[in-house]
Amino acid sequence: MTCRTCRVPVLTQFASPDLVGAIVEGGLDPAGDPRWPDSGAESPAEYARWSGHLCGMACLRMTLGPGAPSLFALRDGALRYGAYTDGADSDGVIKGLVYAPFARYVSEVHGLDAVVHHELSPAGILELLDEGRRVMASVHFGIRHPQQPAPGRGGHLVLLTSRTADGGGVHFHNPSGTSAATRAAGLPLPVFERFFAGRGVSLPGGALND
C-alpha cells in the first residue's frame, strides 16, 4: 500500500498487517502468522524470533520502495555488516539495530547516503525533512497510543517522511502500527518529542519511489 500523504509504501515488520495488534498487544505467537513465508524467513520459528526486532528493516524496505528485498534478506545483509548481534558473543540474544554498521550496509549495498545522527533535535528532524531526506527515528513503541503518557523514549524505529500538512508536525510510518491510522500517522512535534530518543538515521527520499 502506498501512503496518500507522502507516496511512500506503508509496510510493517510483520507479514500480516491485520495481525500486528494481536501480536504486539494481544500475546499472539508470531509463529502463528500464516503469511510468515512472505517475510523471507526460513521457518515459523525464525520468523517468530526475529520479527519483533525488524522495525529498522521495515523502514529500509519502505525507503527502497517497490521491488525491495524481503525483510529477512535485508536482515541477512545487516547481519553481515554487524548491524545486529546474534550469537555466542551475545549469549544468543538479538541486539541491534547498531547504527554505524547499518549505515555502511545501506550505503555500500543499496547505494543510499545513510547518515547517523547521535544527537538529533525535533527541529533538526524538520530540517532534514525539508532537505528531502527521510528519518529513521528512535521512539518508544507506545507512540501508537499518543493520547496516553509516554512510557519512555527509544527502543523502536519509525520512518519520518514529511511534515504534516500544517507544517508543525511530522508524518511517519510505524512498522508496528496496529491499525491503518497508526501505521501512517501524523503528530504535532511536541507530542512526537515525548516518545523520541533524540537519535536516528537519515536516508535520501523521493527519487526511489517517485
C-alpha positions as CSV (number, residue, x, y, z in Angstrom):
1,M,0.0,0.0,0.0
2,T,1.2,3.5,-0.9
3,C,0.6,6.3,1.5
4,R,-1.7,9.0,0.0
5,T,0.1,11.7,2.1
6,C,3.7,11.0,1.2
7,R,3.6,8.4,-1.6
8,V,5.9,6.1,0.4
9,P,4.9,2.4,0.9
10,V,3.3,1.6,4.2
11,L,4.8,-1.7,5.4
12,T,5.0,-3.5,8.7
13,Q,7.7,-5.6,10.4
14,F,5.2,-8.5,10.5
15,A,4.0,-10.4,7.4
16,S,0.3,-9.9,8.2
17,P,-0.6,-6.2,8.9
18,D,-4.0,-7.3,10.3
19,L,-2.3,-9.4,13.0
20,V,0.1,-6.8,14.3
21,G,-2.2,-5.8,17.1
22,A,-2.8,-9.4,18.2
23,I,1.0,-10.0,18.1
24,V,2.3,-6.9,19.8
25,E,-0.6,-6.3,22.2
26,G,-2.6,-9.5,22.4
27,G,0.1,-12.0,23.0
28,L,-0.3,-13.9,19.7
29,D,2.8,-16.0,18.9
30,P,4.2,-14.7,15.6
31,A,4.8,-18.2,14.5
32,G,1.0,-18.4,14.0
33,D,1.1,-15.7,11.3
34,P,0.0,-17.6,8.2
35,R,1.9,-15.2,5.9
36,W,5.3,-15.7,7.6
37,P,6.9,-17.1,4.3
38,D,6.3,-13.6,2.8
39,S,8.9,-12.3,5.2
40,G,11.7,-14.4,3.7
41,A,12.2,-16.3,6.9
42,E,13.3,-19.9,6.7
43,S,10.8,-21.2,9.3
44,P,8.0,-20.0,11.5
45,A,10.4,-20.3,14.5
46,E,12.9,-18.0,12.8
47,Y,10.2,-15.5,11.9
48,A,8.8,-15.6,15.5
49,R,12.2,-15.0,17.0
50,W,13.2,-12.1,14.7
51,S,10.1,-10.3,13.6
52,G,9.9,-8.1,16.7
53,H,13.4,-6.8,16.0
54,L,12.9,-5.8,12.4
55,C,11.4,-2.4,12.6
56,G,14.6,-0.9,11.1
57,M,14.4,-3.4,8.2
58,A,10.8,-2.4,7.6
59,C,11.8,1.2,7.5
60,L,14.6,0.4,5.0
61,R,12.1,-1.6,2.8
62,M,9.8,1.4,2.8
63,T,12.6,3.7,1.7
64,L,13.8,1.3,-1.0
65,G,10.2,1.2,-2.4
66,P,8.7,-1.3,-4.8
67,G,10.9,-4.3,-5.6
68,A,12.7,-4.0,-2.2
69,P,14.2,-7.3,-0.9
70,S,12.3,-9.2,1.8
71,L,12.6,-8.3,5.5
72,F,14.9,-11.3,6.1
73,A,17.0,-10.7,3.0
74,L,17.7,-7.2,4.4
75,R,18.3,-8.7,7.9
76,D,20.9,-11.1,6.4
77,G,22.7,-8.1,4.8
78,A,22.6,-6.1,8.1
79,L,23.9,-9.2,10.0
80,R,26.9,-9.5,7.7
81,Y,27.8,-5.9,8.4
82,G,27.4,-6.3,12.2
83,A,24.3,-4.2,12.5
84,Y,22.7,-6.9,14.6
85,T,24.4,-9.2,17.1
86,D,23.1,-12.7,17.3
87,G,25.5,-15.4,18.5
88,A,27.8,-16.7,21.3
89,D,29.2,-13.3,21.9
90,S,25.7,-12.0,22.9
91,D,24.5,-15.2,24.7
92,G,22.2,-15.8,21.8
93,V,20.3,-12.5,22.5
94,I,19.4,-10.4,19.5
95,K,20.9,-6.9,19.8
96,G,20.6,-4.1,17.4
97,L,20.0,-2.1,15.3
98,V,23.5,-0.7,15.5
99,Y,23.5,2.5,13.5
100,A,27.1,2.8,12.2
101,P,27.3,-0.7,10.6
102,F,23.8,-0.3,9.4
103,A,24.7,2.9,7.6
104,R,27.7,1.3,6.0
105,Y,25.5,-1.6,4.8
106,V,22.8,0.7,3.4
107,S,25.4,2.9,1.6
108,E,27.6,0.1,0.2
109,V,24.9,-2.5,-0.7
110,H,21.9,-0.3,-1.5
111,G,23.6,2.8,-2.7
112,L,21.8,5.2,-0.3
113,D,23.6,8.0,1.5
114,A,22.8,7.0,5.1
115,V,23.8,9.4,7.8
116,V,23.9,8.5,11.5
117,H,22.6,11.2,13.9
118,H,23.6,10.5,17.5
119,E,22.1,13.8,18.7
120,L,19.1,14.9,16.8
121,S,16.6,17.6,17.9
122,P,13.0,17.8,16.8
123,A,13.9,21.0,14.9
124,G,16.8,19.0,13.3
125,I,14.3,16.4,12.1
126,L,12.2,19.1,10.4
127,E,15.4,20.5,8.7
128,L,16.2,17.0,7.3
129,L,12.7,16.6,6.1
130,D,12.8,20.0,4.4
131,E,16.0,18.9,2.7
132,G,14.1,16.0,1.2
133,R,15.5,13.3,3.5
134,R,13.7,10.7,5.5
135,V,14.5,9.9,9.0
136,M,14.5,6.6,10.8
137,A,13.9,7.9,14.3
138,S,14.2,6.1,17.6
139,V,11.0,6.3,19.6
140,H,9.1,4.3,22.2
141,F,6.7,1.8,20.7
142,G,4.0,3.4,22.8
143,I,3.8,6.1,20.1
144,R,0.9,4.1,18.6
145,H,-1.1,5.5,21.6
146,P,-0.1,9.2,21.6
147,Q,-3.1,10.1,23.7
148,Q,-1.5,8.3,26.6
149,P,1.6,9.3,28.6
150,A,4.8,8.2,27.0
151,P,6.2,5.2,28.8
152,G,9.7,6.1,27.7
153,R,11.9,7.1,24.8
154,G,13.5,5.0,22.2
155,G,13.8,1.3,21.5
156,H,11.7,1.2,18.3
157,L,12.2,2.8,14.9
158,V,9.7,4.6,12.7
159,L,10.2,6.3,9.3
160,L,9.5,10.0,9.2
161,T,8.7,11.1,5.6
162,S,7.4,14.6,5.7
163,R,6.0,17.4,7.7
164,T,2.3,17.3,8.5
165,A,0.0,19.5,6.3
166,D,0.1,22.3,8.8
167,G,3.9,22.3,8.8
168,G,4.1,22.0,12.6
169,G,4.3,18.2,13.0
170,V,5.7,15.1,11.5
171,H,4.2,12.4,9.3
172,F,5.6,9.0,9.8
173,H,5.1,5.3,9.1
174,N,5.2,2.9,12.1
175,P,6.3,-0.7,11.3
176,S,4.4,-1.9,14.4
177,G,1.3,0.2,13.9
178,T,-1.8,-1.8,14.9
179,S,-4.2,0.0,12.5
180,A,-4.1,1.9,9.3
181,A,-4.3,5.1,11.3
182,T,-1.2,4.2,13.4
183,R,0.8,2.7,10.5
184,A,0.7,6.0,8.7
185,A,0.3,8.8,11.2
186,G,0.9,12.5,11.9
187,L,1.7,14.1,15.2
188,P,2.4,17.6,16.4
189,L,6.1,17.9,17.1
190,P,5.7,18.3,20.9
191,V,3.7,15.1,21.1
192,F,6.2,13.2,19.0
193,E,9.0,14.6,21.1
194,R,7.6,12.8,24.2
195,F,8.5,9.4,22.6
196,F,11.6,10.5,20.7
197,A,15.1,9.4,22.0
198,G,17.0,12.2,20.1
199,R,18.8,9.9,17.6
200,G,18.3,8.2,14.3
201,V,19.5,7.7,10.8
202,S,18.6,9.8,7.8
203,L,18.2,8.5,4.3
204,P,17.6,10.1,0.9
205,G,14.0,10.4,-0.1
206,G,12.0,10.9,-3.2
207,A,13.8,9.5,-6.2
208,L,13.4,5.8,-5.3
209,N,9.6,6.0,-5.1
210,D,8.6,8.8,-7.4
